[in-house]
Amino acid sequence: MARSTAPAAATSAPLATEGEPGYWDEACRHLCRRDRVMKKLIPRFGQARLKSRGDAFTTLARSIVGQQISVKAAQSVWDRFAATVGSTPLRLQPAHVQALPVARMREAGLSARKCEYLLDLARHFAEGAVHVGLWATMDDAAIIDELVAIRGIGRWTAEMFLIFHLMRPDVMPLDDLGLIKGISLNYFSGEPVSRAEARELGEGWAPFRSVATWYIWRSLDPLPVEY
């Protein structure tokens, strides 16, 4: 499928400040006014909020390395891989990954499939197949379309990237099991919840569904996640 040369424009959103979203306080006020559960949930976590770290390529590479293994194992493999590439664990360069022989990547603990995924990710960035410089002006759907064209990145990973790296305010990852579980426990007394029911509930959180999702996750695990 041909790549678009004119990505769709994003709707206006407050900018992030020092790795934190500039819209957070406004979002909390909005959610507390609109939603009885959020009104009780949000104050439990004080000043804790979403934070972004790293650059786009490194963040996506880490998501690939961490697929289907424990957090501890993922960190160990990531540290070895970054050392093999010759970069700091916080910032990898696509060209350095492309130049690394697959055998060296495998020695760091990566499967053959993950090596393929990382090389495809590096190729997309090196060749400009993703519009990194335009993402700030592109809408969420356009960015997801770009990311899922990369091998090893599905919609869930793309949505996590939108939330945790680009800090988009209105993403609701309906394929996330933690979100569905948290909605069940907080809104339906533990009863099973369908995607349709979760989507309908989320309409009341708009335009700050990312923030509501983050607090639902926190209700299950008080430690904030950082990607």
Secondary structure in CASP SS format (residue, H / E / C, confidence):
PFRMAT SS
TARGET T0000
AUTHOR 0000-0000-0000
METHOD secondary structure of the structure
MODEL  1
M C 1.00
A C 1.00
R C 1.00
S C 1.00
T C 1.00
A C 1.00
P C 1.00
A C 1.00
A E 1.00
A C 1.00
T C 1.00
S C 1.00
A C 1.00
P C 1.00
L C 1.00
A E 1.00
T E 1.00
E C 1.00
G C 1.00
E E 1.00
P E 1.00
G C 1.00
Y C 1.00
W H 1.00
D H 1.00
E H 1.00
A H 1.00
C H 1.00
R H 1.00
H H 1.00
L H 1.00
C H 1.00
R H 1.00
R H 1.00
D C 1.00
R H 1.00
V H 1.00
M H 1.00
K H 1.00
K H 1.00
L H 1.00
I H 1.00
P H 1.00
R H 1.00
F H 1.00
G C 1.00
Q C 1.00
A C 1.00
R C 1.00
L C 1.00
K C 1.00
S C 1.00
R C 1.00
G C 1.00
D C 1.00
A H 1.00
F H 1.00
T H 1.00
T H 1.00
L H 1.00
A H 1.00
R H 1.00
S H 1.00
I H 1.00
V H 1.00
G C 1.00
Q C 1.00
Q C 1.00
I C 1.00
S C 1.00
V H 1.00
K H 1.00
A H 1.00
A H 1.00
Q H 1.00
S H 1.00
V H 1.00
W H 1.00
D H 1.00
R H 1.00
F H 1.00
A H 1.00
A H 1.00
T H 1.00
V H 1.00
G C 1.00
S C 1.00
T E 1.00
P C 1.00
L C 1.00
R E 1.00
L C 1.00
Q C 1.00
P H 1.00
A H 1.00
H H 1.00
V H 1.00
Q H 1.00
A C 1.00
L C 1.00
P C 1.00
V H 1.00
A H 1.00
R H 1.00
M H 1.00
R H 1.00
E H 1.00
A C 1.00
G C 1.00
L C 1.00
S C 1.00
A H 1.00
R H 1.00
K H 1.00
C H 1.00
E H 1.00
Y H 1.00
L H 1.00
L H 1.00
D H 1.00
L H 1.00
A H 1.00
R H 1.00
H H 1.00
F H 1.00
A H 1.00
E C 1.00
G C 1.00
A C 1.00
V C 1.00
H C 1.00
V H 1.00
G H 1.00
L H 1.00
W H 1.00
A H 1.00
T H 1.00
M E 1.00
D C 1.00
D H 1.00
A H 1.00
A H 1.00
I H 1.00
I H 1.00
D H 1.00
E H 1.00
L H 1.00
V H 1.00
A C 1.00
I C 1.00
R C 1.00
G C 1.00
I C 1.00
G C 1.00
R H 1.00
W H 1.00
T H 1.00
A H 1.00
E H 1.00
M H 1.00
F H 1.00
L H 1.00
I H 1.00
F H 1.00
H C 1.00
L C 1.00
M C 1.00
R C 1.00
P C 1.00
D C 1.00
V C 1.00
M C 1.00
P C 1.00
L C 1.00
D C 1.00
D C 1.00
L H 1.00
G H 1.00
L H 1.00
I H 1.00
K H 1.00
G H 1.00
I H 1.00
S H 1.00
L H 1.00
N H 1.00
Y H 1.00
F C 1.00
S C 1.00
G C 1.00
E C 1.00
P C 1.00
V C 1.00
S C 1.00
R H 1.00
A H 1.00
E H 1.00
A H 1.00
R H 1.00
E H 1.00
L H 1.00
G H 1.00
E H 1.00
G C 1.00
W C 1.00
A C 1.00
P C 1.00
F C 1.00
R H 1.00
S H 1.00
V H 1.00
A H 1.00
T H 1.00
W H 1.00
Y H 1.00
I H 1.00
W H 1.00
R H 1.00
S H 1.00
L H 1.00
D C 1.00
P C 1.00
L C 1.00
P C 1.00
V C 1.00
E C 1.00
Y C 1.00
END
